[in-house]
């Protein structure tokens, strides 16, 4: 009985370590997750950084000008932009929680 329990414990430890290792490897090789702006307080450096991130975020938007405008506003306030062209707002809570005066999401 002790052998079976020790085998089960060993197997579960192997599963946990392999899942942690794969998560670390995927993060190290750029899983596409949102990265916060490097320690930029404002100015042209932040505008350049936000411009690049928002260009990627809005590349498939139907109303690209509007998407870029609001993404830029949100990026400057939150200093982060979610990955991908849609969704993933859980990566950037400030970006996710910004609302218009009508209570709809402000950030694309």
N, CA, C and O atoms as a Tinker XYZ file with bonds, in Angstrom:
   432  protein
     1  N      0.817000   -1.194000    0.000000    73     2
     2  CA     0.000000    0.000000    0.000000    64     1     3
     3  C      0.865000    1.263000    0.000000    63     2     4     5
     4  O      0.542000    2.238000   -0.679000    81     3
     5  N      1.968000    1.245000    0.766000    73     3     6
     6  CA     2.848000    2.402000    0.811000    64     5     7
     7  C      3.502000    2.650000   -0.538000    63     6     8     9
     8  O      3.754000    3.798000   -0.903000    81     7
     9  N      3.778000    1.585000   -1.283000    73     7    10
    10  CA     4.396000    1.718000   -2.597000    64     9    11
    11  C      3.440000    2.423000   -3.551000    63    10    12    13
    12  O      3.861000    3.295000   -4.312000    81    11
    13  N      2.177000    2.064000   -3.522000    73    11    14
    14  CA     1.181000    2.672000   -4.411000    64    13    15
    15  C      1.029000    4.159000   -4.094000    63    14    16    17
    16  O      0.977000    4.991000   -5.000000    81    15
    17  N      0.960000    4.485000   -2.810000    73    15    18
    18  CA     0.819000    5.883000   -2.411000    64    17    19
    19  C      2.052000    6.680000   -2.846000    63    18    20    21
    20  O      1.921000    7.789000   -3.363000    81    19
    21  N      3.237000    6.126000   -2.640000    73    19    22
    22  CA     4.455000    6.843000   -3.031000    64    21    23
    23  C      4.539000    7.013000   -4.550000    63    22    24    25
    24  O      5.030000    8.038000   -5.023000    81    23
    25  N      4.074000    6.039000   -5.314000    73    23    26
    26  CA     4.054000    6.147000   -6.778000    64    25    27
    27  C      3.080000    7.243000   -7.200000    63    26    28    29
    28  O      3.390000    8.024000   -8.100000    81    27
    29  N      1.915000    7.314000   -6.573000    73    27    30
    30  CA     0.937000    8.354000   -6.896000    64    29    31
    31  C      1.469000    9.749000   -6.556000    63    30    32    33
    32  O      1.267000   10.696000   -7.316000    81    31
    33  N      2.141000    9.871000   -5.428000    73    31    34
    34  CA     2.717000   11.160000   -5.042000    64    33    35
    35  C      3.794000   11.575000   -6.038000    63    34    36    37
    36  O      3.843000   12.731000   -6.457000    81    35
    37  N      4.645000   10.648000   -6.410000    73    35    38
    38  CA     5.714000   10.926000   -7.369000    64    37    39
    39  C      5.137000   11.320000   -8.729000    63    38    40    41
    40  O      5.620000   12.261000   -9.358000    81    39
    41  N      4.116000   10.613000   -9.178000    73    39    42
    42  CA     3.493000   10.923000  -10.469000    64    41    43
    43  C      2.860000   12.314000  -10.452000    63    42    44    45
    44  O      2.981000   13.060000  -11.423000    81    43
    45  N      2.187000   12.667000   -9.356000    73    43    46
    46  CA     1.568000   13.990000   -9.288000    64    45    47
    47  C      2.622000   15.094000   -9.225000    63    46    48    49
    48  O      2.420000   16.168000   -9.792000    81    47
    49  N      3.735000   14.850000   -8.550000    73    47    50
    50  CA     4.822000   15.834000   -8.535000    64    49    51
    51  C      5.406000   16.024000   -9.930000    63    50    52    53
    52  O      5.724000   17.148000  -10.318000    81    51
    53  N      5.548000   14.952000  -10.677000    73    51    54
    54  CA     6.054000   15.058000  -12.044000    64    53    55
    55  C      5.105000   15.855000  -12.930000    63    54    56    57
    56  O      5.550000   16.658000  -13.750000    81    55
    57  N      3.814000   15.642000  -12.773000    73    55    58
    58  CA     2.828000   16.383000  -13.557000    64    57    59
    59  C      2.878000   17.873000  -13.231000    63    58    60    61
    60  O      2.825000   18.709000  -14.133000    81    59
    61  N      2.977000   18.204000  -11.963000    73    59    62
    62  CA     3.012000   19.605000  -11.552000    64    61    63
    63  C      4.264000   20.283000  -12.085000    63    62    64    65
    64  O      4.187000   21.387000  -12.625000    81    63
    65  N      5.416000   19.639000  -11.942000    73    63    66
    66  CA     6.655000   20.261000  -12.411000    64    65    67
    67  C      6.685000   20.377000  -13.924000    63    66    68    69
    68  O      7.218000   21.355000  -14.449000    81    67
    69  N      6.131000   19.414000  -14.639000    73    67    70
    70  CA     6.129000   19.527000  -16.097000    64    69    71
    71  C      5.199000   20.636000  -16.566000    63    70    72    73
    72  O      5.504000   21.319000  -17.544000    81    71
    73  N      4.071000   20.829000  -15.890000    73    71    74
    74  CA     3.172000   21.918000  -16.282000    64    73    75
    75  C      3.787000   23.276000  -15.951000    63    74    76    77
    76  O      3.612000   24.227000  -16.712000    81    75
    77  N      4.496000   23.383000  -14.843000    73    75    78
    78  CA     5.177000   24.630000  -14.512000    64    77    79
    79  C      6.295000   24.920000  -15.499000    63    78    80    81
    80  O      6.503000   26.068000  -15.889000    81    79
    81  N      7.008000   23.889000  -15.900000    73    79    82
    82  CA     8.108000   24.074000  -16.851000    64    81    83
    83  C      7.579000   24.525000  -18.207000    63    82    84    85
    84  O      8.176000   25.394000  -18.842000    81    83
    85  N      6.476000   23.953000  -18.656000    73    83    86
    86  CA     5.926000   24.354000  -19.955000    64    85    87
    87  C      5.392000   25.778000  -19.901000    63    86    88    89
    88  O      5.502000   26.506000  -20.888000    81    87
    89  N      4.816000   26.198000  -18.773000    73    87    90
    90  CA     4.339000   27.573000  -18.637000    64    89    91
    91  C      5.509000   28.550000  -18.668000    63    90    92    93
    92  O      5.412000   29.619000  -19.271000    81    91
    93  N      6.600000   28.191000  -18.029000    73    91    94
    94  CA     7.781000   29.051000  -18.016000    64    93    95
    95  C      8.384000   29.156000  -19.402000    63    94    96    97
    96  O      8.793000   30.242000  -19.814000    81    95
    97  N      8.450000   28.055000  -20.128000    73    95    98
    98  CA     9.015000   28.065000  -21.477000    64    97    99
    99  C      8.148000   28.893000  -22.407000    63    98   100   101
   100  O      8.679000   29.657000  -23.212000    81    99
   101  N      6.819000   28.765000  -22.321000    73    99   102
   102  CA     5.952000   29.527000  -23.217000    64   101   103
   103  C      6.044000   31.015000  -22.922000    63   102   104   105
   104  O      5.963000   31.818000  -23.852000    81   103
   105  N      6.210000   31.419000  -21.656000    73   103   106
   106  CA     6.361000   32.832000  -21.338000    64   105   107
   107  C      7.703000   33.361000  -21.822000    63   106   108   109
   108  O      7.800000   34.505000  -22.266000    81   107
   109  N      8.743000   32.527000  -21.736000    73   107   110
   110  CA    10.071000   32.969000  -22.134000    64   109   111
   111  C     10.164000   33.191000  -23.634000    63   110   112   113
   112  O     10.949000   34.026000  -24.084000    81   111
   113  N      9.388000   32.471000  -24.407000    73   111   114
   114  CA     9.468000   32.584000  -25.856000    64   113   115
   115  C      8.350000   33.424000  -26.443000    63   114   116   117
   116  O      8.015000   33.280000  -27.619000    81   115
   117  N      7.775000   34.293000  -25.639000    73   115   118
   118  CA     6.802000   35.256000  -26.172000    64   117   119
   119  C      5.464000   34.646000  -26.484000    63   118   120   121
   120  O      5.138000   34.438000  -27.652000    81   119
   121  N      4.678000   34.351000  -25.467000    73   119   122
   122  CA     3.362000   33.779000  -25.679000    64   121   123
   123  C      2.375000   34.824000  -26.172000    63   122   124   125
   124  O      1.218000   34.495000  -26.432000    81   123
   125  N      2.801000   36.079000  -26.308000    73   123   126
   126  CA     1.933000   37.119000  -26.819000    64   125   127
   127  C      1.181000   37.856000  -25.731000    63   126   128   129
   128  O      0.339000   38.701000  -26.036000    81   127
   129  N      1.458000   37.564000  -24.480000    73   127   130
   130  CA     0.748000   38.213000  -23.394000    64   129   131
   131  C      1.094000   39.702000  -23.346000    63   130   132   133
   132  O      2.147000   40.137000  -23.814000    81   131
   133  N      0.186000   40.451000  -22.773000    73   131   134
   134  CA     0.392000   41.891000  -22.680000    64   133   135
   135  C      1.581000   42.190000  -21.797000    63   134   136   137
   136  O      1.725000   41.631000  -20.710000    81   135
   137  N      2.410000   43.060000  -22.267000    73   135   138
   138  CA     3.547000   43.501000  -21.478000    64   137   139
   139  C      3.287000   44.930000  -21.048000    63   138   140   141
   140  O      2.878000   45.758000  -21.861000    81   139
   141  N      3.519000   45.228000  -19.784000    73   139   142
   142  CA     3.362000   46.616000  -19.373000    64   141   143
   143  C      4.424000   47.473000  -20.032000    63   142   144   145
   144  O      5.487000   46.986000  -20.417000    81   143
   145  N      4.128000   48.729000  -20.154000    73   143   146
   146  CA     5.088000   49.649000  -20.766000    64   145   147
   147  C      6.357000   49.664000  -19.927000    63   146   148   149
   148  O      6.290000   49.668000  -18.697000    81   147
   149  N      7.496000   49.671000  -20.574000    73   147   150
   150  CA     8.717000   49.799000  -19.801000    64   149   151
   151  C      8.660000   51.106000  -19.021000    63   150   152   153
   152  O      7.970000   52.033000  -19.443000    81   151
   153  N      9.331000   51.203000  -17.950000    73   151   154
   154  CA     9.253000   52.328000  -17.018000    64   153   155
   155  C      9.294000   53.683000  -17.714000    63   154   156   157
   156  O     10.282000   54.413000  -17.629000    81   155
   157  N      8.200000   54.003000  -18.406000    73   155   158
   158  CA     8.079000   55.268000  -19.128000    64   157   159
   159  C      7.018000   56.095000  -18.413000    63   158   160   161
   160  O      5.900000   55.623000  -18.206000    81   159
   161  N      7.350000   57.289000  -18.044000    73   159   162
   162  CA     6.400000   58.142000  -17.333000    64   161   163
   163  C      5.494000   58.913000  -18.277000    63   162   164   165
   164  O      4.378000   59.265000  -17.896000    81   163
   165  N      5.927000   59.179000  -19.462000    73   163   166
   166  CA     5.121000   59.939000  -20.404000    64   165   167
   167  C      5.998000   60.486000  -21.511000    63   166   168   169
   168  O      7.164000   60.116000  -21.644000    81   167
   169  N      5.422000   61.363000  -22.296000    73   167   170
   170  CA     6.187000   62.004000  -23.349000    64   169   171
   171  C      6.253000   61.177000  -24.617000    63   170   172   173
   172  O      5.472000   60.245000  -24.805000    81   171
   173  N      7.200000   61.529000  -25.493000    73   171   174
   174  CA     7.296000   60.890000  -26.797000    64   173   175
   175  C      7.589000   59.391000  -26.728000    63   174   176   177
   176  O      7.134000   58.631000  -27.583000    81   175
   177  N      8.345000   58.964000  -25.717000    73   175   178
   178  CA     8.674000   57.535000  -25.614000    64   177   179
   179  C      7.412000   56.708000  -25.363000    63   178   180   181
   180  O      7.227000   55.651000  -25.965000    81   179
   181  N      6.546000   57.197000  -24.470000    73   179   182
   182  CA     5.296000   56.490000  -24.195000    64   181   183
   183  C      4.385000   56.528000  -25.417000    63   182   184   185
   184  O      3.735000   55.531000  -25.730000    81   183
   185  N      4.327000   57.654000  -26.104000    73   183   186
   186  CA     3.491000   57.754000  -27.302000    64   185   187
   187  C      3.963000   56.783000  -28.384000    63   186   188   189
   188  O      3.142000   56.169000  -29.066000    81   187
   189  N      5.258000   56.645000  -28.543000    73   187   190
   190  CA     5.806000   55.710000  -29.529000    64   189   191
   191  C      5.465000   54.284000  -29.148000    63   190   192   193
   192  O      5.022000   53.497000  -29.985000    81   191
   193  N      5.675000   53.950000  -27.865000    73   191   194
   194  CA     5.388000   52.593000  -27.392000    64   193   195
   195  C      3.906000   52.269000  -27.569000    63   194   196   197
   196  O      3.552000   51.205000  -28.077000    81   195
   197  N      3.044000   53.197000  -27.145000    73   195   198
   198  CA     1.592000   52.984000  -27.278000    64   197   199
   199  C      1.183000   52.904000  -28.745000    63   198   200   201
   200  O      0.325000   52.101000  -29.109000    81   199
   201  N      1.795000   53.732000  -29.583000    73   199   202
   202  CA     1.471000   53.707000  -31.005000    64   201   203
   203  C      1.743000   52.355000  -31.630000    63   202   204   205
   204  O      0.946000   51.864000  -32.430000    81   203
   205  N      2.872000   51.746000  -31.269000    73   203   206
   206  CA     3.210000   50.427000  -31.805000    64   205   207
   207  C      2.234000   49.370000  -31.309000    63   206   208   209
   208  O      1.763000   48.539000  -32.085000    81   207
   209  N      1.931000   49.404000  -30.014000    73   207   210
   210  CA     1.022000   48.405000  -29.437000    64   209   211
   211  C     -0.399000   48.578000  -29.981000    63   210   212   213
   212  O     -1.074000   47.592000  -30.277000    81   211
   213  N     -0.847000   49.811000  -30.110000    73   211   214
   214  CA    -2.206000   50.054000  -30.601000    64   213   215
   215  C     -2.328000   49.747000  -32.092000    63   214   216   217
   216  O     -3.384000   49.309000  -32.550000    81   215
   217  N     -1.270000   49.969000  -32.840000    73   215   218
   218  CA    -1.282000   49.623000  -34.265000    64   217   219
   219  C     -1.506000   48.117000  -34.424000    63   218   220   221
   220  O     -2.277000   47.686000  -35.281000    81   219
   221  N     -0.830000   47.328000  -33.599000    73   219   222
   222  CA    -1.011000   45.873000  -33.641000    64   221   223
   223  C     -2.417000   45.488000  -33.172000    63   222   224   225
   224  O     -3.047000   44.607000  -33.758000    81   223
   225  N     -2.909000   46.148000  -32.115000    73   223   226
   226  CA    -4.226000   45.844000  -31.560000    64   225   227
   227  C     -5.338000   46.184000  -32.552000    63   226   228   229
   228  O     -6.331000   45.461000  -32.634000    81   227
   229  N     -5.186000   47.266000  -33.300000    73   227   230
   230  CA    -6.262000   47.777000  -34.167000    64   229   231
   231  C     -6.104000   47.393000  -35.636000    63   230   232   233
   232  O     -6.853000   47.886000  -36.479000    81   231
   233  N     -5.153000   46.531000  -35.958000    73   231   234
   234  CA    -4.884000   46.264000  -37.373000    64   233   235
   235  C     -6.062000   45.636000  -38.109000    63   234   236   237
   236  O     -6.155000   45.777000  -39.328000    81   235
   237  N     -6.961000   44.952000  -37.412000    73   235   238
   238  CA    -8.114000   44.327000  -38.072000    64   237   239
   239  C     -9.432000   45.033000  -37.755000    63   238   240   241
   240  O    -10.498000   44.518000  -38.091000    81   239
   241  N     -9.377000   46.191000  -37.119000    73   239   242
   242  CA   -10.594000   46.904000  -36.716000    64   241   243
   243  C    -11.314000   47.473000  -37.931000    63   242   244   245
   244  O    -10.684000   47.912000  -38.893000    81   243
   245  N    -12.630000   47.459000  -37.875000    73   243   246
   246  CA   -13.425000   48.034000  -38.948000    64   245   247
   247  C    -13.279000   49.550000  -38.997000    63   246   248   249
   248  O    -13.176000   50.134000  -40.075000    81   247
   249  N    -13.270000   50.179000  -37.836000    73   247   250
   250  CA   -13.096000   51.627000  -37.731000    64   249   251
   251  C    -11.718000   51.861000  -37.112000    63   250   252   253
   252  O    -11.595000   52.155000  -35.923000    81   251
   253  N    -10.695000   51.727000  -37.937000    73   251   254
   254  CA    -9.318000   51.745000  -37.442000    64   253   255
   255  C     -8.959000   53.074000  -36.789000    63   254   256   257
   256  O     -8.284000   53.079000  -35.759000    81   255
   257  N     -9.387000   54.201000  -37.352000    73   255   258
   258  CA    -9.061000   55.514000  -36.775000    64   257   259
   259  C     -9.611000   55.635000  -35.353000    63   258   260   261
   260  O     -8.914000   56.094000  -34.448000    81   259
   261  N    -10.850000   55.224000  -35.166000    73   259   262
   262  CA   -11.473000   55.298000  -33.850000    64   261   263
   263  C    -10.789000   54.342000  -32.874000    63   262   264   265
   264  O    -10.555000   54.684000  -31.715000    81   263
   265  N    -10.475000   53.151000  -33.353000    73   263   266
   266  CA    -9.791000   52.158000  -32.517000    64   265   267
   267  C     -8.444000   52.703000  -32.046000    63   266   268   269
   268  O     -8.104000   52.596000  -30.867000    81   267
   269  N     -7.681000   53.284000  -32.967000    73   267   270
   270  CA    -6.368000   53.833000  -32.620000    64   269   271
   271  C     -6.490000   54.978000  -31.619000    63   270   272   273
   272  O     -5.680000   55.092000  -30.700000    81   271
   273  N     -7.503000   55.824000  -31.798000    73   271   274
   274  CA    -7.702000   56.963000  -30.897000    64   273   275
   275  C     -7.946000   56.497000  -29.471000    63   274   276   277
   276  O     -7.264000   56.933000  -28.544000    81   275
   277  N     -8.928000   55.603000  -29.296000    73   275   278
   278  CA    -9.282000   55.167000  -27.952000    64   277   279
   279  C     -8.242000   54.228000  -27.357000    63   278   280   281
   280  O     -8.017000   54.245000  -26.147000    81   279
   281  N     -7.621000   53.427000  -28.170000    73   279   282
   282  CA    -6.539000   52.576000  -27.679000    64   281   283
   283  C     -5.400000   53.445000  -27.159000    63   282   284   285
   284  O     -4.817000   53.151000  -26.115000    81   283
   285  N     -5.080000   54.519000  -27.889000    73   283   286
   286  CA    -4.016000   55.423000  -27.461000    64   285   287
   287  C     -4.333000   56.101000  -26.140000    63   286   288   289
   288  O     -3.466000   56.223000  -25.275000    81   287
   289  N     -5.581000   56.544000  -25.983000    73   287   290
   290  CA    -6.003000   57.180000  -24.728000    64   289   291
   291  C     -5.864000   56.187000  -23.579000    63   290   292   293
   292  O     -5.316000   56.519000  -22.527000    81   291
   293  N     -6.359000   54.975000  -23.782000    73   291   294
   294  CA    -6.311000   53.965000  -22.726000    64   293   295
   295  C     -4.878000   53.544000  -22.421000    63   294   296   297
   296  O     -4.527000   53.333000  -21.260000    81   295
   297  N     -4.065000   53.425000  -23.439000    73   295   298
   298  CA    -2.676000   53.025000  -23.240000    64   297   299
   299  C     -1.918000   54.070000  -22.427000    63   298   300   301
   300  O     -1.149000   53.719000  -21.533000    81   299
   301  N     -2.125000   55.332000  -22.725000    73   299   302
   302  CA    -1.427000   56.393000  -21.981000    64   301   303
   303  C     -1.847000   56.410000  -20.521000    63   302   304   305
   304  O     -1.025000   56.673000  -19.643000    81   303
   305  N     -3.127000   56.132000  -20.249000    73   303   306
   306  CA    -3.602000   56.100000  -18.860000    64   305   307
   307  C     -3.138000   54.837000  -18.132000    63   306   308   309
   308  O     -2.701000   54.900000  -16.983000    81   307
   309  N     -3.237000   53.702000  -18.804000    73   307   310
   310  CA    -2.974000   52.412000  -18.151000    64   309   311
   311  C     -1.544000   51.907000  -18.350000    63   310   312   313
   312  O     -1.073000   51.059000  -17.592000    81   311
   313  N     -0.868000   52.417000  -19.349000    73   311   314
   314  CA     0.474000   51.984000  -19.730000    64   313   315
   315  C      0.534000   50.480000  -19.988000    63   314   316   317
   316  O      1.478000   49.799000  -19.588000    81   315
   317  N     -0.489000   49.986000  -20.662000    73   315   318
   318  CA    -0.495000   48.598000  -21.100000    64   317   319
   319  C     -1.601000   48.418000  -22.133000    63   318   320   321
   320  O     -2.614000   49.117000  -22.107000    81   319
   321  N     -1.390000   47.471000  -23.039000    73   319   322
   322  CA    -2.360000   47.140000  -24.083000    64   321   323
   323  C     -2.434000   45.621000  -24.150000    63   322   324   325
   324  O     -1.396000   44.964000  -24.221000    81   323
   325  N     -3.645000   45.040000  -24.129000    73   323   326
   326  CA    -3.763000   43.584000  -24.209000    64   325   327
   327  C     -3.216000   43.044000  -25.534000    63   326   328   329
   328  O     -3.193000   43.751000  -26.542000    81   327
   329  N     -2.785000   41.807000  -25.517000    73   327   330
   330  CA    -2.267000   41.188000  -26.732000    64   329   331
   331  C     -3.401000   40.851000  -27.688000    63   330   332   333
   332  O     -4.564000   40.790000  -27.289000    81   331
   333  N     -3.064000   40.638000  -28.925000    73   331   334
   334  CA    -4.044000   40.251000  -29.929000    64   333   335
   335  C     -4.819000   41.438000  -30.465000    63   334   336   337
   336  O     -4.569000   42.587000  -30.102000    81   335
   337  N     -5.770000   41.129000  -31.343000    73   335   338
   338  CA    -6.562000   42.175000  -31.965000    64   337   339
   339  C     -7.936000   42.330000  -31.317000    63   338   340   341
   340  O     -8.662000   43.275000  -31.626000    81   339
   341  N     -8.296000   41.410000  -30.419000    73   339   342
   342  CA    -9.602000   41.472000  -29.771000    64   341   343
   343  C     -9.541000   40.643000  -28.495000    63   342   344   345
   344  O     -8.843000   39.630000  -28.442000    81   343
   345  N    -10.265000   41.067000  -27.474000    73   343   346
   346  CA   -10.317000   40.303000  -26.236000    64   345   347
   347  C     -9.038000   40.433000  -25.430000    63   346   348   349
   348  O     -8.319000   41.425000  -25.543000    81   347
   349  N     -8.760000   39.431000  -24.622000    73   347   350
   350  CA    -7.581000   39.359000  -23.757000    64   349   351
   351  C     -7.491000   40.532000  -22.790000    63   350   352   353
   352  O     -6.404000   40.834000  -22.296000    81   351
   353  N     -8.601000   41.197000  -22.509000    73   351   354
   354  CA    -8.563000   42.366000  -21.634000    64   353   355
   355  C     -8.239000   42.002000  -20.188000    63   354   356   357
   356  O     -7.901000   42.877000  -19.390000    81   355
   357  N     -8.340000   40.716000  -19.844000    73   355   358
   358  CA    -7.964000   40.293000  -18.491000    64   357   359
   359  C     -6.474000   40.537000  -18.228000    63   358   360   361
   360  O     -6.051000   40.601000  -17.074000    81   359
   361  N     -5.683000   40.674000  -19.294000    73   359   362
   362  CA    -4.249000   40.922000  -19.150000    64   361   363
   363  C     -3.966000   42.336000  -18.656000    63   362   364   365
   364  O     -2.875000   42.614000  -18.157000    81   363
   365  N     -4.927000   43.217000  -18.790000    73   363   366
   366  CA    -4.727000   44.634000  -18.493000    64   365   367
   367  C     -5.968000   45.172000  -17.767000    63   366   368   369
   368  O     -6.831000   45.771000  -18.409000    81   367
   369  N     -6.077000   44.975000  -16.449000    73   367   370
   370  CA    -7.302000   45.355000  -15.737000    64   369   371
   371  C     -7.697000   46.829000  -15.886000    63   370   372   373
   372  O     -8.883000   47.129000  -16.025000    81   371
   373  N     -6.746000   47.738000  -15.860000    73   371   374
   374  CA    -7.070000   49.162000  -16.019000    64   373   375
   375  C     -7.717000   49.394000  -17.383000    63   374   376   377
   376  O     -8.728000   50.088000  -17.485000    81   375
   377  N     -7.137000   48.819000  -18.416000    73   375   378
   378  CA    -7.637000   48.924000  -19.788000    64   377   379
   379  C     -9.053000   48.350000  -19.866000    63   378   380   381
   380  O     -9.939000   48.926000  -20.498000    81   379
   381  N     -9.245000   47.202000  -19.211000    73   379   382
   382  CA   -10.542000   46.520000  -19.221000    64   381   383
   383  C    -11.612000   47.333000  -18.507000    63   382   384   385
   384  O    -12.760000   47.355000  -18.953000    81   383
   385  N    -11.266000   48.000000  -17.411000    73   383   386
   386  CA   -12.261000   48.635000  -16.555000    64   385   387
   387  C    -12.621000   50.065000  -16.945000    63   386   388   389
   388  O    -13.525000   50.648000  -16.347000    81   387
   389  N    -11.942000   50.642000  -17.927000    73   387   390
   390  CA   -12.276000   52.010000  -18.359000    64   389   391
   391  C    -13.630000   51.992000  -19.071000    63   390   392   393
   392  O    -13.856000   51.175000  -19.963000    81   391
   393  N    -14.535000   52.903000  -18.671000    73   391   394
   394  CA   -15.872000   52.961000  -19.255000    64   393   395
   395  C    -16.155000   54.362000  -19.791000    63   394   396   397
   396  O    -15.598000   55.354000  -19.321000    81   395
   397  N    -17.039000   54.413000  -20.791000    73   395   398
   398  CA   -17.503000   55.694000  -21.301000    64   397   399
   399  C    -18.532000   56.260000  -20.336000    63   398   400   401
   400  O    -18.890000   55.599000  -19.361000    81   399
   401  N    -19.013000   57.468000  -20.588000    73   399   402
   402  CA   -20.042000   58.036000  -19.732000    64   401   403
   403  C    -21.375000   57.294000  -19.849000    63   402   404   405
   404  O    -22.272000   57.483000  -19.027000    81   403
   405  N    -21.498000   56.444000  -20.882000    73   403   406
   406  CA   -22.712000   55.632000  -21.045000    64   405   407
   407  C    -22.575000   54.266000  -20.390000    63   406   408   409
   408  O    -23.520000   53.478000  -20.404000    81   407
   409  N    -21.403000   53.974000  -19.813000    73   407   410
   410  CA   -21.195000   52.708000  -19.111000    64   409   411
   411  C    -20.722000   51.576000  -20.015000    63   410   412   413
   412  O    -20.688000   50.422000  -19.589000    81   411
   413  N    -20.358000   51.887000  -21.250000    73   411   414
   414  CA   -19.846000   50.850000  -22.160000    64   413   415
   415  C    -18.316000   50.882000  -22.121000    63   414   416   417
   416  O    -17.732000   51.895000  -21.735000    81   415
   417  N    -17.663000   49.790000  -22.515000    73   415   418
   418  CA   -16.203000   49.770000  -22.487000    64   417   419
   419  C    -15.600000   50.847000  -23.389000    63   418   420   421
   420  O    -16.022000   51.017000  -24.533000    81   419
   421  N    -14.624000   51.562000  -22.869000    73   419   422
   422  CA   -14.001000   52.644000  -23.609000    64   421   423
   423  C    -12.888000   52.123000  -24.509000    63   422   424   425
   424  O    -12.710000   52.606000  -25.628000    81   423
   425  N    -12.152000   51.152000  -24.027000    73   423   426
   426  CA   -10.953000   50.701000  -24.718000    64   425   427
   427  C    -11.247000   49.534000  -25.658000    63   426   428   429
   428  O    -11.951000   48.596000  -25.283000    81   427
   429  N    -10.709000   49.588000  -26.879000    73   427   430
   430  CA   -10.972000   48.515000  -27.844000    64   429   431
   431  C    -10.213000   47.247000  -27.510000    63   430   432
   432  O    -10.328000   46.253000  -28.226000    81   431
